[in-house]
Amino acid sequence: MATASCSSTFVPGTCLGSVNSTIRRKKGVCFSRVASIQASLDSNVSDMRVNAPKGLFPPEPELYRGPKLKVAIIGAGLAGMSTAVELLDQGHEVDIYESRQFIGGKVGSFVDRGGNHIEMGLHVFFGCYSNLFRLMKKVGASENLLVKDHTHTFVNKGGDIGELDFRFPVGAPIHGIRAFLATNQLKPYDKARNAVALALSPVVRALVDPDGALQQIRDLDNVSFSDWFLSKGGTRASITRMWDPVAYALGFIDCDNISARCMLTIFALFATKTEASLLRMLKGSPDVYLSGPIRKYITDRGGRFHLRWGCRQIHYEKPQNGEAYVTGITVSKATSREIITADAYVAALSLSLSLSLSLPPPPPQINRLLVTSLKQRSQIR
Ligand SMILES: Cc1cc2nc3c(=O)[nH]c(=O)nc-3n(C[C@H](O)[C@H](O)[C@H](O)COP(=O)(O)OP(=O)(O)OC[C@H]3O[C@@H](n4cnc5c(N)ncnc54)[C@H](O)[C@@H]3O)c2cc1C
């Protein structure tokens, strides 16, 4: 797609073949991804069972020994489907209700009448996505990933190319320090100020105390990356030339709007794990190479998808002075409507969608349940 109005474009990879997708424009800056792929699509570099460093696949959770539960999951995006996979592995019964006619959510795709694979958007996966890789390995899809060269490219207005090149014989954090010192995307003065800001950040602490650093980073959730970075001596030129394109890549927003927590979390991972900044992408459309294999895994184990059955309402009870608990959900498809009951319910949707589900009537207890569980989840990440 067109990138003519971009002043700077972040390209996570080196270009051989290219897939280009424009994500967002703002204030004359747009972010576009041109993801490059290794020349040989079938080379075994994409087989992570062979090539992945140890530790990329976290261990399986402990085996559940309680009673078998009937679980209703709302949403067949990656979150809903990975939940289904784990629950089925633990012996539970799973039904997934999905309002669309295809699975995968934001990382989904479908084939139109002309046979074209329509994707929701190009996806690239950082090397620190160990839970995703574990899931892909489990469903037999880990060979569907292509590994890109370990370099991130910036295409600037006028076609000027900048690079953050992590290819170096020595790993983290040396390869990252070298990438930042050598980059031609920033002028020497901005590089120096950048180095000061990062040196004063919890990223340095992450090298010796990763847990402590991540806690410190979590506390920066209410500060924008720009405010944090400028307060530490970073320059606006660095933000415009380097960090805004990176922020768009991570969250579709610029540094004035993304939280310092988002940016520093990924920096801390880059600084401590060589693999973290290495990108992979699917060999082709998600329906074939990602959601398709996950769907097969789920249905082979008795899980059921109910497509175009959207959840319309969450029913709940709240005993006096007690905690609210869910008693059922209403799902509908065209003019059909059903109330589903289960032992457990999972809303695998974005928070705004989850909150809108049970309205009206106003459900403060359920809102609180959802928000609290989301906050708890973010605490343990
Ligand atoms: C264009 C684009 C590019 C992206 N690129 C990247 C990338 O390169 N790397 C990366 O890591 N992340 C990327 N992301 C983010 C990533 O896609 C999401 O974080 C991830 O897919 C979210 O998965 P999820 O299951 O939590 O939510 P979703 O994918 O949103 O899944 C929620 C599902 O619930 C369904 N649903 C909603 N309401 C109801 C209802 N009432 N009843 C039943 N079903 C319902 C939806 O149809 C959907 O299928 C990108 C996102 C977009 C949009």
The ligand as a Gaussian input file, in Angstrom:
#p B3LYP/6-31G(d) Opt

LIG

0 1
 C       -3.919000      -5.139000      11.643000
 C       -3.322000      -5.799000      12.868000
 C       -1.990000      -6.175000      12.858000
 C       -1.445000      -6.754000      13.994000
 N       -0.135000      -7.129000      13.960000
 C        0.384000      -7.758000      15.020000
 C        1.717000      -8.244000      14.961000
 O        2.386000      -8.095000      13.964000
 N        2.210000      -8.906000      16.031000
 C        1.444000      -9.074000      17.154000
 O        1.942000      -9.672000      18.090000
 N        0.195000      -8.613000      17.245000
 C       -0.358000      -7.974000      16.210000
 N       -1.641000      -7.542000      16.268000
 C       -2.391000      -7.762000      17.512000
 C       -2.951000      -9.195000      17.565000
 O       -3.637000      -9.476000      16.375000
 C       -3.926000      -9.288000      18.726000
 O       -3.284000      -8.915000      19.924000
 C       -4.464000     -10.694000      18.939000
 O       -4.839000     -11.323000      17.739000
 C       -5.659000     -10.584000      19.888000
 O       -6.224000     -11.859000      20.069000
 P       -7.468000     -12.025000      21.016000
 O       -7.911000     -13.429000      20.903000
 O       -7.155000     -11.488000      22.349000
 O       -8.593000     -11.026000      20.448000
 P       -9.312000     -11.040000      19.039000
 O       -8.400000     -11.495000      17.973000
 O       -9.942000      -9.691000      18.921000
 O      -10.441000     -12.150000      19.210000
 C      -11.697000     -11.887000      19.778000
 C      -12.719000     -12.722000      19.022000
 O      -13.962000     -12.570000      19.675000
 C      -14.978000     -12.429000      18.706000
 N      -16.085000     -11.717000      19.351000
 C      -16.165000     -10.393000      19.666000
 N      -17.321000     -10.135000      20.287000
 C      -17.995000     -11.306000      20.379000
 C      -19.239000     -11.693000      20.951000
 N      -20.046000     -10.808000      21.534000
 N      -19.604000     -12.983000      20.860000
 C      -18.787000     -13.915000      20.284000
 N      -17.597000     -13.607000      19.733000
 C      -17.200000     -12.319000      19.789000
 C      -14.317000     -11.624000      17.603000
 O      -15.021000     -11.796000      16.388000
 C      -12.935000     -12.277000      17.578000
 O      -12.894000     -13.402000      16.738000
 C       -2.232000      -6.948000      15.160000
 C       -3.577000      -6.564000      15.153000
 C       -4.119000      -5.994000      14.026000
 C       -5.585000      -5.574000      14.049000

